[in-house]
Amino acid sequence: MTVPALALDNITCTFASRDEREARYTAIKDATLRVAPGEFVSVVGPTGCGKSTLLNVGAGLLAPSTGSVSVFGEPLTGINRRAGYMFQADALMPWRSALDNVMAGLSFRKVSRAEARERADTWLKRVGLGGFGDRYPHQLSGGMRKRVAMAQTLILDPDIVLMDEPFSALDIQTRQLMENELLDLWAAKRKAVLFITHDLDEAIAMSDRVVVLSAGPATRPIGEFTIDLPRPRDVAEIRSDPRFVELHAQIWSVLRDEVLKGYQQQLKAV
């Protein structure tokens, strides 16, 4: 069997309360999730169910209370050096130009400035921003900033790409352009991708597999669906495919009740 690129086994994450009189909070309980090399896996679930917590565990930014994490068969200790992380919010440095933002990771790895600059310029062209290298983040649109962030992540050639709702703040047209852009870049090298999203359409259109999480607390995977739509895909056109509609209905039948549970819990917390 192929060794998973990323394996989260029986993960539990429990957090202490600020108030010692309150019980500890278990965000995730006994969750197992694996991503094969070259596989694109999306995780969907209700708001606040712990999707980003799982991603942070896979990135090595958060140590689980119990359970284990392995990367290509090796136990993960500390930061996952084989992963690149693209955040939901812009993580660009406002005092750096687009080019300097993209080459930042290479500079931190002691790559010479000349080589880093050349590679960064190539990546800006790959994401459709050739000629925009001297612009600063405040001079770029939301979609352009996401392109810079994607280049900033992928230029390091990570074996695993972790993405936390990277396109959620974009308008629908820009979002679909970015989704197709990502799929084209992914198809070129077939890295393992773990993609967090609230958008079921997005998850189905992009993925090889969709994992559904239960409502929190004590979140765990409760459904797993293979997406057998042909590739390459256009995320707008694939939505009219009869198989897409069928998959959407199957996954939503599992996700719907969890979304309602999550909503009711939020109302109780207000």
C-alpha positions as CSV (number, residue, x, y, z in Angstrom):
1,M,0.0,0.0,0.0
2,T,1.1,3.6,-0.7
3,V,2.4,5.4,2.4
4,P,0.1,8.5,3.0
5,A,1.7,11.8,2.4
6,L,-0.1,13.0,5.5
7,A,-1.7,10.7,8.1
8,L,-3.7,12.0,11.2
9,D,-4.5,9.0,13.3
10,N,-7.0,9.1,16.2
11,I,-6.5,12.8,16.8
12,T,-8.0,14.4,19.9
13,C,-7.6,18.1,20.6
14,T,-8.7,19.3,24.1
15,F,-8.3,22.9,25.2
16,A,-8.3,24.3,28.7
17,S,-10.9,26.9,29.6
18,R,-9.9,30.4,30.7
19,D,-12.3,29.9,33.6
20,E,-11.0,27.1,35.8
21,R,-14.6,26.4,36.9
22,E,-15.6,25.5,33.4
23,A,-15.0,22.2,31.7
24,R,-12.2,21.7,29.2
25,Y,-13.3,21.8,25.6
26,T,-12.7,18.9,23.2
27,A,-12.7,20.3,19.7
28,I,-11.8,17.1,17.9
29,K,-12.1,13.5,19.2
30,D,-10.6,10.3,17.7
31,A,-10.4,11.8,14.2
32,T,-8.5,9.9,11.5
33,L,-7.7,11.5,8.1
34,R,-5.2,10.5,5.5
35,V,-4.1,12.1,2.2
36,A,-2.2,10.1,-0.4
37,P,0.6,11.5,-2.4
38,G,-0.8,13.4,-5.3
39,E,-4.4,13.3,-3.9
40,F,-6.6,16.4,-3.6
41,V,-8.8,16.0,-0.5
42,S,-11.3,18.6,0.7
43,V,-12.8,18.7,4.2
44,V,-16.3,20.2,4.7
45,G,-18.3,20.7,7.9
46,P,-20.4,23.2,9.9
47,T,-18.9,26.5,11.0
48,G,-16.8,26.1,14.0
49,C,-16.5,22.3,13.8
50,G,-12.7,22.2,13.9
51,K,-11.7,22.1,10.3
52,S,-8.9,24.6,10.7
53,T,-7.8,22.8,13.9
54,L,-7.2,19.6,12.0
55,L,-5.3,21.6,9.4
56,N,-3.1,23.2,12.1
57,V,-2.4,19.7,13.5
58,G,-1.2,18.6,10.0
59,A,1.0,21.7,9.7
60,G,2.6,21.0,13.1
61,L,1.4,24.3,14.4
62,L,-0.7,22.5,17.0
63,A,0.2,19.3,18.9
64,P,-2.8,17.0,19.4
65,S,-3.7,16.0,23.0
66,T,-3.7,12.4,21.9
67,G,-3.1,10.6,18.6
68,S,-0.3,10.7,16.1
69,V,0.7,12.6,12.9
70,S,3.0,11.2,10.3
71,V,4.4,12.7,7.1
72,F,5.3,10.1,4.4
73,G,5.5,7.5,7.1
74,E,7.7,9.5,9.5
75,P,6.3,10.8,12.8
76,L,5.8,14.6,12.8
77,T,7.6,16.5,15.5
78,G,7.4,20.2,15.4
79,I,6.6,22.1,12.2
80,N,5.8,20.1,9.1
81,R,8.7,21.1,6.9
82,R,7.3,19.2,3.9
83,A,4.1,21.3,3.8
84,G,3.2,24.7,2.5
85,Y,0.3,26.5,4.2
86,M,-2.0,29.0,2.4
87,F,-4.2,30.9,5.0
88,Q,-7.7,32.2,4.7
89,A,-6.6,35.8,5.4
90,D,-3.9,37.5,3.4
91,A,-0.5,36.6,4.9
92,L,1.4,39.0,2.6
93,M,3.8,41.5,4.2
94,P,2.5,44.9,3.3
95,W,6.0,46.5,3.2
96,R,7.2,44.1,0.6
97,S,6.3,44.2,-3.1
98,A,4.6,41.3,-4.8
99,L,8.0,40.0,-6.0
100,D,9.6,40.3,-2.6
101,N,6.7,38.5,-1.0
102,V,6.9,35.6,-3.4
103,M,10.7,35.3,-2.9
104,A,10.6,35.7,0.9
105,G,10.5,31.9,1.6
106,L,13.5,31.3,-0.6
107,S,15.4,34.1,1.1
108,F,14.7,32.5,4.5
109,R,16.2,29.3,3.1
110,K,19.3,31.1,2.1
111,V,18.8,31.0,-1.6
112,S,20.8,33.7,-3.3
113,R,18.9,36.9,-4.1
114,A,19.5,36.6,-7.8
115,E,18.2,33.1,-8.0
116,A,15.2,33.8,-5.6
117,R,14.3,36.8,-7.7
118,E,14.4,34.8,-11.0
119,R,12.3,32.1,-9.6
120,A,9.8,34.5,-8.0
121,D,9.4,36.3,-11.3
122,T,8.7,33.0,-13.1
123,W,6.0,32.1,-10.5
124,L,4.4,35.5,-10.8
125,K,4.1,34.8,-14.5
126,R,2.7,31.4,-13.8
127,V,-0.1,32.9,-11.8
128,G,-0.9,35.6,-14.3
129,L,0.9,38.5,-12.6
130,G,3.9,39.0,-14.9
131,G,4.7,42.7,-14.8
132,F,3.1,43.2,-11.4
133,G,6.1,42.4,-9.3
134,D,6.8,45.9,-8.2
135,R,3.2,46.4,-6.8
136,Y,2.6,46.4,-3.1
137,P,-0.4,44.4,-1.6
138,H,-2.5,47.5,-1.1
139,Q,-2.2,48.2,-4.9
140,L,-3.5,44.8,-5.8
141,S,-7.1,43.5,-6.0
142,G,-8.2,40.7,-3.7
143,G,-7.8,38.1,-6.5
144,M,-4.3,39.4,-7.3
145,R,-3.3,39.1,-3.6
146,K,-4.5,35.5,-3.6
147,R,-2.4,34.8,-6.7
148,V,0.6,36.3,-4.9
149,A,-0.1,34.2,-1.8
150,M,-0.5,31.0,-4.0
151,A,2.9,31.7,-5.7
152,Q,4.4,32.4,-2.3
153,T,3.3,29.0,-1.1
154,L,4.0,26.9,-4.2
155,I,7.4,28.4,-5.1
156,L,8.9,26.4,-2.2
157,D,7.7,23.2,-4.0
158,P,6.1,21.6,-0.9
159,D,5.2,17.9,-1.0
160,I,2.0,18.7,0.8
161,V,-0.2,21.8,0.3
162,L,-2.5,22.9,3.2
163,M,-5.2,25.4,2.3
164,D,-7.6,27.0,4.8
165,E,-10.6,28.4,2.8
166,P,-8.1,30.4,0.6
167,F,-10.8,31.8,-1.8
168,S,-13.7,32.4,0.6
169,A,-13.5,36.2,0.6
170,L,-13.5,36.5,-3.2
171,D,-16.4,37.3,-5.5
172,I,-17.8,34.3,-7.4
173,Q,-16.2,35.1,-10.8
174,T,-12.7,35.7,-9.3
175,R,-13.1,32.6,-7.1
176,Q,-13.8,30.4,-10.0
177,L,-10.8,31.8,-11.9
178,M,-8.6,31.1,-8.8
179,E,-10.0,27.6,-8.4
180,N,-9.2,26.7,-12.0
181,E,-5.8,28.3,-11.6
182,L,-5.1,26.2,-8.6
183,L,-6.2,23.0,-10.4
184,D,-3.9,23.7,-13.4
185,L,-0.9,24.3,-11.0
186,W,-1.8,21.1,-9.1
187,A,-2.1,19.0,-12.2
188,A,1.4,20.0,-13.3
189,K,3.0,18.3,-10.2
190,R,0.3,16.5,-8.4
191,K,1.2,17.4,-4.9
192,A,-0.9,16.2,-1.9
193,V,-3.5,18.8,-1.1
194,L,-5.6,19.1,2.0
195,F,-8.2,21.8,1.3
196,I,-10.6,23.3,3.9
197,T,-13.8,24.9,2.6
198,H,-17.4,25.7,3.6
199,D,-18.5,25.5,0.0
200,L,-19.7,22.0,-1.0
201,D,-19.7,23.0,-4.7
202,E,-16.1,24.0,-4.5
203,A,-15.1,20.8,-2.7
204,I,-16.7,18.6,-5.3
205,A,-15.5,20.5,-8.3
206,M,-11.9,20.4,-7.2
207,S,-11.3,17.2,-5.3
208,D,-10.5,13.5,-5.6
209,R,-12.2,12.9,-2.3
210,V,-14.5,14.9,0.1
211,V,-14.5,14.3,3.8
212,V,-17.4,15.4,5.9
213,L,-16.9,16.4,9.6
214,S,-19.6,16.3,12.3
215,A,-20.7,19.3,14.2
216,G,-18.6,20.1,17.2
217,P,-17.6,19.7,19.9
218,A,-15.8,16.4,19.6
219,T,-15.7,16.6,15.8
220,R,-14.8,13.6,13.8
221,P,-15.1,12.5,10.1
222,I,-18.6,11.0,9.5
223,G,-18.6,10.6,5.7
224,E,-16.1,10.1,2.9
225,F,-16.9,10.4,-0.8
226,T,-14.8,9.6,-3.8
227,I,-15.3,12.2,-6.6
228,D,-15.2,10.3,-9.8
229,L,-15.7,13.2,-12.2
230,P,-13.2,13.3,-15.1
231,R,-10.2,15.6,-15.1
232,P,-9.2,18.1,-16.2
233,R,-12.2,20.1,-14.9
234,D,-13.6,23.6,-15.3
235,V,-15.2,24.4,-11.9
236,A,-18.0,26.3,-13.5
237,E,-18.9,23.8,-16.2
238,I,-18.6,20.7,-14.1
239,R,-21.5,21.9,-11.9
240,S,-23.9,21.0,-14.7
241,D,-22.6,17.5,-15.0
242,P,-25.3,15.0,-13.9
243,R,-22.8,13.1,-11.8
244,F,-21.9,16.4,-10.0
245,V,-25.5,16.9,-9.1
246,E,-25.8,13.3,-7.9
247,L,-22.6,13.6,-5.7
248,H,-23.8,16.9,-4.3
249,A,-27.1,15.3,-3.2
250,Q,-25.3,12.4,-1.6
251,I,-22.9,14.5,0.4
252,W,-25.5,17.1,1.4
253,S,-27.7,14.4,2.8
254,V,-24.9,13.7,5.3
255,L,-23.8,17.3,5.8
256,R,-27.2,18.9,6.2
257,D,-28.0,17.6,9.6
258,E,-24.6,18.5,10.9
259,V,-25.0,22.1,9.6
260,L,-28.3,22.3,11.5
261,K,-26.8,21.0,14.6
262,G,-24.0,23.5,14.4
263,Y,-26.4,26.3,13.9
264,Q,-28.5,25.3,16.9
265,Q,-25.4,25.2,19.1
266,Q,-24.4,28.7,17.9
267,L,-27.8,30.0,18.9
268,K,-27.5,28.4,22.4
269,A,-24.1,30.1,22.8
270,V,-25.5,33.6,22.1
